[in-house]
């Protein structure tokens, strides 16, 4: 199994966490997104969107982090990343998709490049843009996390935590003040005590020093 990824890519970070939680061994194929290695025709044959991550397992080629994580859940159900009940599963998916669909797309590299190259936004403007959309999403997530809970749902990590943690790391890159989100900070701290999350962090990636 091969994971095409970017070290700093939060979508890749999510999949690394899920693979670690499921104890799946994989080969990492790192693409330098700033050098546009993901935009080649060769990689386009793996992922037609030319984005990361992509997961290849034999003849199976998957892309989009939610689809990959759901496939891992369906093919390797233990430990579960979704609760048993339909309503609870929908709630966890909603929290994960709040990150994947409402926050992250507005803050990924291609959007930031467009802001800089086409709209001539400077670095402070780009940071303000990112913080605005993260703050909107984090405000909603903070209300959804139970008071006093170590995880977004229940007593163990779910897909909601898998998606939340990389977004909190992204917030740190723009030095966003997270004091208004104590529940979210508590979940992040609890997750990062787990080896599956810690090993997946970009700072701990074998290619981080490249």
Secondary structure as the mmCIF struct_conf table of DSSP 4:
data_model
#
loop_
_struct_conf.conf_type_id
_struct_conf.id
_struct_conf.beg_label_comp_id
_struct_conf.beg_label_asym_id
_struct_conf.beg_label_seq_id
_struct_conf.end_label_comp_id
_struct_conf.end_label_asym_id
_struct_conf.end_label_seq_id
STRN STRN1 UNK A 2 UNK A 5
BEND BEND1 UNK A 7 UNK A 8
HELX_RH_AL_P HELX_RH_AL_P1 UNK A 10 UNK A 21
TURN_TY1_P TURN_TY1_P1 UNK A 22 UNK A 23
STRN STRN2 UNK A 27 UNK A 30
TURN_TY1_P TURN_TY1_P2 UNK A 33 UNK A 36
HELX_RH_3T_P HELX_RH_3T_P1 UNK A 37 UNK A 39
BEND BEND2 UNK A 40 UNK A 40
HELX_RH_AL_P HELX_RH_AL_P2 UNK A 41 UNK A 44
TURN_TY1_P TURN_TY1_P3 UNK A 45 UNK A 46
TURN_TY1_P TURN_TY1_P4 UNK A 48 UNK A 49
BEND BEND3 UNK A 52 UNK A 52
STRN STRN3 UNK A 54 UNK A 57
TURN_TY1_P TURN_TY1_P5 UNK A 58 UNK A 59
STRN STRN4 UNK A 60 UNK A 63
BEND BEND4 UNK A 64 UNK A 64
HELX_RH_AL_P HELX_RH_AL_P3 UNK A 65 UNK A 75
BEND BEND5 UNK A 78 UNK A 79
BEND BEND6 UNK A 81 UNK A 82
BEND BEND7 UNK A 84 UNK A 85
HELX_RH_AL_P HELX_RH_AL_P4 UNK A 86 UNK A 97
HELX_RH_PI_P HELX_RH_PI_P1 UNK A 98 UNK A 103
HELX_RH_3T_P HELX_RH_3T_P2 UNK A 104 UNK A 106
TURN_TY1_P TURN_TY1_P6 UNK A 107 UNK A 107
BEND BEND8 UNK A 108 UNK A 108
HELX_RH_AL_P HELX_RH_AL_P5 UNK A 109 UNK A 117
TURN_TY1_P TURN_TY1_P7 UNK A 118 UNK A 119
HELX_RH_AL_P HELX_RH_AL_P6 UNK A 123 UNK A 144
BEND BEND9 UNK A 145 UNK A 145
HELX_LH_PP_P HELX_LH_PP_P1 UNK A 146 UNK A 146
TURN_TY1_P TURN_TY1_P8 UNK A 147 UNK A 148
BEND BEND10 UNK A 150 UNK A 153
TURN_TY1_P TURN_TY1_P9 UNK A 154 UNK A 155
BEND BEND11 UNK A 156 UNK A 156
HELX_RH_AL_P HELX_RH_AL_P7 UNK A 159 UNK A 173
TURN_TY1_P TURN_TY1_P10 UNK A 174 UNK A 175
TURN_TY1_P TURN_TY1_P11 UNK A 179 UNK A 180
HELX_RH_AL_P HELX_RH_AL_P8 UNK A 182 UNK A 192
TURN_TY1_P TURN_TY1_P12 UNK A 193 UNK A 193
BEND BEND12 UNK A 194 UNK A 194
HELX_RH_AL_P HELX_RH_AL_P9 UNK A 195 UNK A 200
BEND BEND13 UNK A 201 UNK A 201
HELX_RH_3T_P HELX_RH_3T_P3 UNK A 202 UNK A 204
BEND BEND14 UNK A 205 UNK A 205
TURN_TY1_P TURN_TY1_P13 UNK A 206 UNK A 209
#
